[in-house]
Amino acid sequence: MVEKTGTNLINRCFNHLPVRYRGAAIIAIPAICLFASLAAWVISRDGALQVYRQIDKSKTIIIHTNGYLKTLLDAETNSRGYALSRNPIFLDSYNQAINRLPSIRNHLERSLYNQNQKKRYQKLEGISQRLIASLNRRNQLVQNNLNDILNQEQEKIVLTNKANMDKARELINQFQEAEWRRLTENQNRFDDLYRTTNLIIWGSVIMSIFSYLAAIYLYSNLDWRLQGQQLALNQNSVLLQGIFENVVDGIIVVDAENCIENLNSAAEKIFGYTANQVIGRDLGVMIRERTEADHPITWNHEQINKMKVFSALAYIKEQTYLPVEISISTLPTDNRKIVIIRDISEREEAQAKLEANIKELSQLRLMLANANQNLSDRNQELDQFAYVASHDLKAPLRAIANLSTWIEEDLGDNIPLENKKQLQLLRQRVNRMESLLNALLDYSRVGRMQTEPENVDVHQLLAEIIDSLDPPRGFTIEIRTEMPTLMTKRLLLRQVFANLISNAIKHHPRDDGNVYISAIPTDKYYEFQVSDDGLGIAPEYHHQIFTIFQTLQPRDSKESTGVGLAIVKKIIESEGGSIHVISQVGEGATFSFTWPVLENQ
């Protein structure tokens, strides 16, 4: 089952390849097997050569170390014989052994291939140098007939030479043991590579047979697929012919010279000509260019070759013109073109209606823009009027207040108590009027004051505001969350917080009330909340409290201008934020407002 699934997968992958790739695969499979076999043989051959070189090196080192040891033994033996017999023949043999030693050293040194061998060789060189120096010393004493000195040093020289020879023999034995082990290992590797090479050769033969069979199978599969594709092409040709004849749009096939070769039934219906009447004729006979004045002219062939989709006029048999949309596609094989024609008369009627509606909407938008501009101008005029009126009315009010004070001072104790109360009431009304004018002046200034943004520590700002408001002794104002430091207009943010906190204190029914301040950060703004545990506000008044001069309590019972929250709302909205209140009667109130974060923060 697994083998069948694998074969099906290979067939699917092979069949999805283009024909030229499949043909290349049929040729490539035997070639790849051949090259793979050759590469494997070359690699195994190179490995065998490397192992053979290592074997040769090991043999060379063993031979040269034997020669090195033999030379040292010859030198020591002849030196001892010369010392005992005084015969010059021993001295000549000694010199011959010493002269052979440099050549043996050079060959041995060139054969070394790792650090351990080089370290052993350096030790061997040191020992041999000391041995030769001792032998030369003894030979010199014999040549100079210094028998007394020779007799004194003879025992020492003999022992030293014996110790050096023993060390040299030990080091050379270590050399040879290591090389015999390496020689054995490399010989085993060489045998393994020999067997591997034989396996590769037989494997190559088997792979070649299978690759040949695979190539035959793939070639048969390709031939069967090509026959199936030819059958499918014939069927598709019939299908395309059916689509060509039954499609709603008109289709005309033209040659490289824009002469008509064929057209479908839809094109015959659009133009009113049969295929026999127009085949071989120029395309310009049936399609005319559409100028701005809709005057038909003969179509330019160069423009047809350049343009792909365009609007034109169809010249129909009744010598009238029908608006159509033309789409031209060039076939890459023989430069023939397929011209698709679609009747767009209904669409153009709808387009004309749409353009009329767009023109009407444009006029309405212009009228709306003018109305918005007029409204903006009126608002500016009202703000200017409020500013001027509130500023100019302050002087008469101060004069009235001062005049009532002077009258009271001039009459002194002669003024009746009732009249004194009336004068005090007059001054209270004047002060209230002045407060209203000040509030109106502040309201008109919102949005007209130019202040530069700065880094503001909101926690420090709140501390300054709370200190300036001087709440009652038992009143608690708590900052519940960490406050940010942000780039903003300090004066405006201070005015918002001061109004909200002072309102919470002013309208609280108790002197031991609580006010809570918190901040919630978001990506583009901070949401600040000022909450209290006061009387609360009924939901029906939530929008009314932000209207200028609106208060929920009589002005005589609670001194208030009704402008503070209106100023707060205007400041926040002028900065791009918003404010709303969350409250129920008896549950306190929470004023929540958003304050944008400037982009350069």
Buried (B, 14 or more C-beta within 10 A) or exposed (E): EEEEEEEEEEBEEBEEEEEEEBBEBBEBBBEEBBEBBEEBBEBBEEBBEBBBEBBEBBEBBBBBBBBBBBBBBBBBBBBBBBBEEEEEEBBEBBEEBBEBBEEBBEBBEEBBEEEEBEEBBEBBBBBBEBBBEBBBBBBEBBEEEEEEEBEEBBEEBBEBBEBBBEBBBEBBEBBBEBBEEBBEBBBEBBEBBEEBBEEBEEBBEEBBEEBEEBBEBBBEBBEEBEEEEEEEEEEEEEEEEEEBEEBEBBBBBBBEEBEBEBBBBBBBEBBBBEBEEBBEEBBBBBBBBBEEEEEBEEBEEEEBEEEEEBEBBBBBEEEEBBBBBBBBEEEEEEEBBBBBBBBBEEEEEEEEEEEEEEEEEEEEEEEEEEEEEEEEEEEEEEBEEBBEBBBEBBEEBEEBBEEBEEEBEEEEEEBEEEEEEEBEEBBEEBEBBBBBBBBBBBBBBBBEEEEEBEEBBBBEBBBEBBEEBEBEEEBEBEBEBEBBEBEBBBEBBBBBBBBBBBBBBBBBEEEEBBBBBBBEEEEEBBBBBBBBBBBBBEEEBBEEBBEBBBBBEEEEEEEBBBBBBBBBBBBBBBBEBEBEBBBEEEEBBBBBBBBBBEEEE
